[in-house]
Amino acid sequence: MKVKDVLRCCLFFLSENVSLLFKLYCLTVMTLVAATYTVALRYTRTVGTELYFSTTAVCIAEVIKLFLSTGILARESGSLARLITSLKENVFGSPKELLKLSVPSLVYAVQNNMAFVALSNLDAAVYQVTYQLKIPCTALCTVLMLNRTLSKLQWFSVFMLCGGVILVQWKPAQATKVQVEQNPWLGFGAITIAVVCSGFAGVYFEKVLKSSDTSLWVRNIQMYLSGIAVTLVGVYVSDGAQVLEKGFFYGYTCFVWLVIFLASVGGLYTSVVVKYTDNIMKGFSAAAAIVLSTVASVILFGLQITFTFILGASLVCISIYLYGLPRQDTTKIQPSETKSSKERLVAV
């Protein structure tokens, strides 16, 4: 009997270690994806002579996410026949659902294109800090659209985050190794639109998920199908003539494909991170991504760090941690459901 107890304790200890290692693995990958995506996108928009069309990159990212979601749904279904049946019933046989998911598709398309505009005019580190405004924006949308309440600590962290972003923008750090003309005000305007789109689309998608028992990956497929149509229209409206003249893949390099790959995988990988970790670990991930982006910007772009930038970035990192602290939820929505549904598709 005692031997069995010892074995059980050993197995429990090993399982806990594996779980911890897997959480650290998820946290590390999420941090590297976030930081690498921002730095790589900044690099492709500021270093080089042949500038690619951002609208086509956004479109291709939607196509890749569609294929990845279909593959995950196939594995979830267990057989090809079940996959085909699920697609017929929930995707091709539900035009109303496709139309419903076209709303976040349109909003996410605007958000992704604004990210390209922002990183064409703001340094990666400044972008990474400012983009955390999506937290108060999402909080406001959840209060207005889902009748949720926030704790005093969360509201405090929201205001702290806004203060940190203001400090970062007050005397922004200057990058010197770029080959294009930049407009910081245009960049800040673009990132403002991006965070508003992120907050609204994330909460809207959460409401859609909670309205039925449909699989997350089916919802992803519905949204990405609509997203492909929306982004193709964007390509035609914004760059149609130039795309016909120069080609759909004009200016594409290995770094551009890296950006597209990271944009595609990042959003899907977030669901794994949220499932196996928590808000505090996600907060550390966001803070670590800011630090890595700052270091990379200093090395690659000659970013000149100012005291106000350091102070503002520090406040943002602290506020992210405070916002993610666990609390007793008093809302109608269960916190585990809220987190798992809302934040699976927040980024990209």
N, C-alpha and C positions, 0 to 999 in steps of 0.2 A: 504493500500500500504506500509506504513511504517512497519507494523507488518511483512509483507512478506519479506521486506528487512532485518529486524532483524533476521528472521528465516533463511534466506539464509546465512547471515553472520555466524550464529551459526553453521549451517551445514558445511559451508566451514571450519570453525575453527576446528570442530570435525574431519573432513576428513583429514585436515593437521596434526592434532595430531596423528591420527591413522597411517598415512603415516610415520611420524617421528618415532613412536614407532616400526613400522614394520621394518624400516631401521635399527634402533638400535638393534632390535631382530636379523636380518640377520647378522649384523656386529658382534654381540656377538657370535652367533653360529659358524660363519666362523672362528673367532679367536680361539674359544675353540677347534674346530675340528683340525685346523692346529697345535696348540700347543700340544694337547693331542695325536694326531697321531705321532708326532715326538718323544715325551717323551715315549709313550708306545712302539713304535718300538725300540727305544734305550734300553728300559728295557728288552724286549724279546730277544734281541741279546746279552746282556751282563750279565744278571742275570738269573741263571738257569743252570742245568747240561745237560738236553736233548735239544739240539738245533734243532729246526724244519728246514725244507727245505724252503728257501725263494722263490724258484721257484714255489712250490705248492701254497704258499700263494698268489703270484701274479696271478696265474691261477684262483684261487677261487674268487679273487677280480674281475676279468674280468667277471666271470659267474654271480656274484651278480649284477654288473653294467648292464649286459645284461638284467636280469630280471627286474631291476628297470626301465630301459629305455623302455622296452616293456610295463610295467604297465603304465608309463606316456603317451606313445603313444596310449595305449588303451583308456585312459581317454580323450586324445586329439581327438581321432577318434570319440568317442561317442557311438560306438556300436561294438560288436564282429565281425560282418560282414565287417564293414569298416576296422577294424584292420587287418583281414585276407587278405582282398583285397590289403591293403597298403603293407603288408609284401610280398605278392606274386609279386606285381608289382615292388617294390623298393628294395627288399632284395633278395629273392630266384630267381626272374626273371631277375636280373641284375648282372651277374657274373663279368662284367667289373668294376662295381662300387665296388663290394667286393674286387676285386684285387687292385683297386685304394686306398681303405681304408686300405689295408694290410700294406702299407708303414708306416703311423703313428702308426699302431698297433705294428709293429716290433720295431719302435723307442721308443714308450712308454713302451714296455716290457723291453727293455734294460734299460731305465730310472728307472723304478720301481725296477728292480733287483739291479741297482747301488745304489739306496737309501738304500737298506738293507746292502750292503757292506760298504757304507759310515757310516751308523749309528752303524755298528759293530766296527768301528775304530775311530769315532769322537764323542765327546759329543753332546748331543741334542742341547745345546745352540750354540756351534760352527757350527754345521750343519745348524741350522736355519738361522744364519747370512750368512754363506757361500752360502747357496742355493739361496740367493737373487741375485746371479750372473746371474740367469735366466733372470733378467730384461735387462742388457746390451746385453746378448746373443739374446734374443727375438728382441730387438731393431735392432741389426745388421742384423738379418735374415729378418726383415720387410723392412729394407732399401735395401738389396740385392735382395730379392725375390718379393717384392711388390712395389718397387720404391717409397717408402715413405720417407718423410723427417722428421727430428726431430728438435725441437727448440733448441736454444743455452742453455736454462735452462735445458732441458732434457739431452743434451750431458754433461753439467756440472755435473748433478746429477749422470749420469752414471759413470763418472770418480771418483766422490766422493765415490760412492758405492764401486768401485773397490779398492780405497784406504782404505776404512774401512775394507774390507775383508782381505787385505794384513796385516793390523795392527792386526786383530784377529788371523791370522795365524803366525804372526811374533814371538810372544811369547804366544802360545796358553795356555788357561786355562787348568789345569790338573784335571782330575777326579780320585778319589781314591777308590770308592766303586764299582769296577767292578771285575768280576771273570774270564775274558778272556783276552788273550794277544791282544794288539792293535797295529796297524801300522798306525800312523797319515798320513804318506805320501800316503799309499794305500787308506785311507779314502778320502783324498783331491783329489787324482786322480779319484776315483769313483764319487765324487760329481761333478767334472769338466765334466766328461762324461755325468752325469745326467742333468746338466744345458744346455749343448749343445743339448742333445736330446730333452729337454723341449722346447727350443727355436725353433728348426727346426720343430718338430712335431706340435707345436701350430700354426706356420705360414702356414705350409703345409695344415693343417686341415682347416684353414681359407680360403685358396684358393679353396679348394674343396667345402666348404659351399657356396662361392660366385659364383661358376660355375653353379649353378642351384638353383631352388626354393624348393628343397627337404627339408623336415622337419629336424630340428636339431636332433630329437630323432630317426628318421630313419637313419640318418648318424651315430648316436651313435651305433645303433644296428648293422649296417654294420661293423663299426670299432671293436665292441666288439666281434662279431662272428669271425672276422679275428684274433683278439687278443687272443681268446681262443685257436685257432689252433696254433698260434705262441708260446704261453706260454706252451702249451702241448709239443711242440717240444723242448722247452727249458728245461722242466722237464726231458724229455728223455735223452737229450744230457748231461746235467749237473749232474743230480742226479738219472738217470734211474736205475742203479744197486742198489743203496741204498734205493730208494723208493720201489723197488720190495722186498727188504729184510726186511725193517722196516715198510713199509706202507706209504700211501700217506699222512696221517694225523699224522705222527710220531712227537712227541714233542709238539703237539698243546695243548694250555691251554686257559683259558678264556681270558687272555691278548692277546694271538695271534689272537683269534677271534675278539677281540676288534680292533686290528690293521687292520685286513681285512675289518671289517665293516666301520671303519673310512676312509680307502683308497677308498672304494666303494662309500660311500655317499659324501665324500669330493669333488670329481670331478663333480658330478651331482649338488651338492648344490651350486657350484660356479656360475652356470648359473642363479640361483635365485638371488644371491647376486649382480651380474653384472647388472641384469635387474632392480633391485629396488634401487641400490645405485650407487656410482660413484667411480672414481679412487682414489680420496682423501680418502674416507672412506675405500677403500681397502688398501690404504697405511697405514692408522692408524691400520687396522686389522693386517697387516704383522708386523708392529712395535710392536704391543701389543703381538703378538705371540712370538716374539723374547724375550720380557721381561718375559712372562710366562714360556717359555722354560728355560730361565736362572734361574729363581727362583726355578723351579722344579728340575733342574739339581743340584743346590746347596743343596736342601733338600734330594733328592733321591740318588744322585751319589757322593755327597761330592765335587762338583765342586769348585775349587779354582780360584776365579776371579782375574785377573790381571788388571793393569791400562790400558795396551794396548788393552785388550779385551773390557773394558768399552768404551774407546775412539773409537775403531773401530766399535763397535755395535751402538754407538750413531751416527756416521757418516752414517752408513747404514740406520738407521731409518730416519734421516733427508733427505737423498737422495731419499728414497722411497716416502716421502711426496712431495718433489720438483718434482719428475718425474711425479707424478699424478696430478699436478696442471693443470687446464684447460688452453688451448691455442687456438689460431685461426688456424684451420687446413687448410693447403694449398695443400693438396695432392688430388689425384684422388679418394681416398677411404673416404667415410664418417666416421667421428670419431665414431658415435654411432654404425654403423655397424661393424666397426673394433673391437671396444671393446666387443660388445656382441658376436661376432663370435670367436674372437681369444682367449679370456680368459675363455670361458666356460669350456674348458677341459685342462687347463694348469696344473694343479697339479696332481697328482696321476697317 
